[in-house]
């Protein structure tokens, strides 16, 4: 590592919560930053050993939740826009998509102290409007206690509140939001079936298992303080990511007999195509794109409300031999389209 990138960063306190769009201080993970070049930044984050949502996992051995890393990357993208690109604090942000890859699972093992993460962020592209920066693509590498753990590319844009309101009104006007329809907010699948301990962190309701695909129904519980840190006018990305993860874990169990305890999200590539609305039921269709090997299983997932709102390709690593005896039985199952 160069002298520049060896710059000391502080983990003494979190950054101002407004800079990462969080209401609760306990949901702020960034602690410090420094600009090391015109288009490069170092950003520090502390990873909690205990958290009601991110540590509510049955995965063995215990590791930092890959979706915690996604949240840290999200906060870093917003923080960099405000701190280094002069985005006004009252701007509204849209995330267009991103790809997160866990590069070393062992680097995520939870130790005896909170993890000290460092993000090396490089600008990969800027969006301008009338000579003002209004969007950014960041390539980021995250290390935990000096070891590379994950990478992520994010693309986001921002706009004034008035422009946001006009965009949302136009989008909602094209949807049948006045018609009442069944909305799944109660019955949840067993927490163990999706790798959770607490039923409050389960986001799946009814499921339908088909030959090489699974249909799941997503619960939008605005009382979850981690997924809904503050009031929103749309379904947040955090819930969409969790819906993708739980749908993939559930499908791996239902289609291949793999235990959720031995599955870990290691890669997720996501495109957000439209806003998710609270008034509409939300479904995920999970299709197999890679049958289980001794190392991984992969799915293509589409989240819909009337039409597609997001899609993802999700890879789960098999972190233990649990369910491994069934691999030969399913190793020749054809992949879905």
Residue pairs with C-beta under 8 A, 6 or more apart in sequence:
4 36
4 37
5 36
5 42
5 120
7 34
7 36
7 42
9 31
9 32
9 33
9 34
9 42
9 43
9 44
9 118
10 31
10 32
10 44
11 31
11 32
11 44
11 46
11 116
12 31
13 31
14 25
14 28
14 29
14 30
14 31
14 46
15 28
15 30
15 31
15 32
15 33
15 79
17 23
17 24
17 25
17 27
17 28
18 89
19 30
19 78
19 79
19 82
19 83
19 89
20 28
20 29
20 30
20 75
20 78
20 79
21 75
21 78
21 93
21 230
22 28
22 75
22 229
22 230
23 229
23 230
24 225
24 229
27 226
27 229
28 75
29 45
29 46
29 47
29 48
29 68
29 71
29 72
29 75
29 117
30 43
30 44
30 45
30 72
30 75
30 76
30 79
31 44
31 45
31 46
32 43
32 44
33 41
33 42
33 43
33 44
33 79
33 80
33 83
34 41
34 42
35 41
35 84
36 42
39 122
39 123
40 120
40 121
40 122
40 123
41 80
41 84
41 119
41 120
41 121
42 118
42 119
42 120
42 121
43 76
43 79
43 80
43 118
43 119
43 121
44 116
44 117
44 118
44 119
45 72
45 75
45 76
45 117
45 118
45 119
46 114
46 115
46 116
46 117
47 64
47 68
47 72
47 114
47 115
47 116
47 117
47 144
48 54
48 55
48 68
48 114
49 55
49 110
49 113
49 114
49 115
51 68
51 226
52 198
52 201
52 225
52 226
53 201
53 224
53 225
53 226
53 227
54 64
54 65
54 67
54 68
54 71
54 226
55 62
55 65
56 196
56 197
56 198
56 201
57 65
57 195
57 196
57 197
58 192
58 195
58 196
58 197
58 260
58 261
59 195
59 261
59 262
59 263
59 264
59 319
60 261
60 262
60 319
60 320
61 109
61 319
62 109
62 110
63 105
63 108
63 109
63 110
63 264
64 108
64 110
64 115
64 144
64 149
66 100
66 102
66 108
66 150
66 264
66 265
66 266
66 268
67 238
67 241
67 242
67 245
67 265
69 100
69 102
69 108
69 117
69 142
69 149
69 150
69 152
70 98
70 100
70 152
70 241
70 268
71 238
72 117
72 119
72 142
73 98
73 100
73 119
73 140
73 142
73 152
73 154
74 95
74 154
74 237
76 119
76 121
76 138
76 140
77 95
77 136
77 138
77 154
77 156
78 93
78 156
80 121
80 136
80 138
81 87
81 91
81 93
81 136
81 156
81 158
82 88
82 89
85 126
85 133
85 136
86 133
87 133
87 158
88 160
90 160
90 161
91 158
91 159
91 160
91 161
92 158
92 159
92 160
92 161
92 163
92 164
93 156
93 157
93 158
94 156
94 157
94 158
94 159
94 272
95 154
95 155
95 156
95 237
95 272
96 155
96 156
96 157
96 271
96 272
97 154
97 155
97 269
97 270
97 271
97 272
98 152
98 153
98 154
98 155
98 269
98 270
99 152
99 153
99 267
99 268
99 269
99 270
100 150
100 151
100 152
100 267
100 268
101 150
101 151
101 152
101 266
101 267
102 108
102 149
102 150
102 264
102 265
102 266
102 267
102 317
103 148
103 149
103 150
103 151
104 147
104 148
104 149
105 264
105 266
105 317
105 319
106 147
107 143
107 144
107 145
107 147
107 148
107 149
108 144
108 149
108 150
111 145
115 144
115 145
116 144
116 145
117 142
117 143
117 144
117 149
118 142
118 143
119 140
119 141
119 142
120 140
120 141
120 143
121 138
121 139
121 140
122 138
122 139
122 140
123 136
123 137
123 138
124 137
124 138
124 139
124 153
125 136
125 137
125 155
126 133
126 135
126 136
126 137
127 133
127 134
127 135
127 136
127 157
128 134
134 157
134 158
134 159
135 155
135 156
135 157
135 158
136 155
136 156
136 157
137 153
137 154
137 155
138 153
138 154
139 151
139 153
140 151
140 152
140 153
140 154
141 148
141 150
141 151
142 148
142 149
142 150
142 151
142 152
143 149
159 167
168 233
168 234
168 275
171 274
171 275
172 277
175 277
175 280
175 305
175 306
176 306
177 277
177 279
177 280
181 280
181 281
182 281
183 279
183 281
184 205
184 206
184 217
184 218
184 219
184 281
185 205
185 219
185 220
185 221
186 205
186 219
187 205
187 206
188 199
188 202
188 203
188 204
188 205
188 219
189 202
189 204
189 205
189 207
189 250
190 202
191 197
191 198
191 199
191 201
191 202
192 260
192 261
193 249
193 250
193 253
193 260
194 202
194 203
194 204
194 246
194 249
194 250
194 260
195 245
195 246
195 249
195 260
195 261
195 263
196 202
196 246
200 221
200 224
201 224
201 226
202 219
202 246
203 218
203 219
203 220
203 221
203 227
203 239
203 242
203 243
203 246
204 216
204 217
204 218
204 219
204 243
204 246
204 247
204 250
205 216
205 217
205 218
205 219
206 216
206 217
207 214
207 215
207 216
207 217
207 250
207 254
208 214
208 215
208 216
209 254
209 255
212 255
212 287
212 288
212 333
212 334
212 335
212 336
213 251
213 285
213 286
213 287
213 288
213 336
214 247
214 250
214 251
214 254
214 255
214 285
214 286
215 283
215 284
215 285
215 286
216 243
216 246
216 247
216 250
216 251
216 283
216 284
216 286
217 281
217 282
217 283
217 284
218 239
218 243
218 247
218 282
218 283
218 284
218 303
220 235
220 239
220 276
220 278
220 282
221 227
221 228
222 228
222 278
226 238
227 236
227 238
227 239
227 242
228 236
228 239
234 275
234 276
234 277
234 278
235 275
235 276
235 277
235 278
235 282
235 309
237 272
239 276
240 270
240 272
240 276
240 303
240 309
240 310
241 268
241 270
243 282
243 284
243 303
244 268
244 270
244 284
244 301
244 303
244 310
244 312
244 314
245 265
245 268
245 314
247 284
247 286
247 299
247 301
248 265
248 286
248 299
248 301
248 314
248 316
249 260
249 263
249 316
250 260
250 286
251 286
251 288
251 299
252 258
252 260
252 263
252 292
252 297
252 299
252 316
253 259
253 260
255 288
255 330
255 333
256 291
256 292
256 297
256 323
256 326
256 327
256 330
256 333
257 323
257 326
257 329
257 330
258 292
258 297
258 318
258 322
258 323
258 326
259 320
259 322
259 323
261 320
261 322
262 318
262 319
262 320
262 321
262 322
262 323
262 324
263 297
263 316
263 317
263 318
263 319
264 316
264 317
264 319
265 314
265 315
265 316
265 317
266 296
266 315
266 316
266 317
267 313
267 314
267 315
268 312
268 313
268 314
268 315
269 312
269 313
270 310
270 311
270 312
271 310
271 311
271 312
272 309
272 310
273 308
273 309
273 310
273 311
274 307
274 308
274 309
275 309
276 282
276 303
276 305
276 309
276 310
277 305
280 305
280 306
281 305
282 303
282 304
282 305
282 309
283 303
283 304
283 305
284 301
284 302
284 303
284 304
285 301
285 302
285 304
286 299
286 300
286 301
287 299
287 300
287 301
287 336
287 337
288 297
288 298
288 299
288 333
288 335
288 336
289 298
289 299
289 300
289 313
289 335
289 336
290 296
290 297
290 298
290 315
290 335
291 297
291 330
291 331
291 332
291 333
291 334
291 335
292 318
292 327
292 330
292 331
293 327
293 331
294 318
294 324
294 327
295 317
295 318
296 315
296 316
296 317
296 318
297 315
297 316
297 318
298 313
298 314
298 315
298 316
299 313
299 314
299 316
300 311
300 312
300 313
300 336
301 311
301 312
301 313
301 314
302 308
302 310
302 311
303 309
303 310
303 311
303 312
318 324
